[in-house]
Amino acid sequence: MPLLVERKLFKIGEGGFAVTLPKAWINYHRLKPGDAVEVVVDGDLIIRVKVKREEKLI
């Protein structure tokens, strides 16, 4: 699912920042509040859906 969007950081709390994820990406991956994503930082920043334990077994 190729998708290119621009997002702006917004401040939360004392020294924290957040960014929203595109609704189309959330819908595509059927995510809901409480689901986990992994953030990989290694030169680039990658956000990916964390595979649930029961999905790994299938």
Summary of the structure (lengths in Angstrom):
residues: 58
radius of gyration: 13.5
end to end distance: 22.5
largest distance: 41.8
contacts: 76
relative contact order: 0.15
helix: 17%
strand: 28%
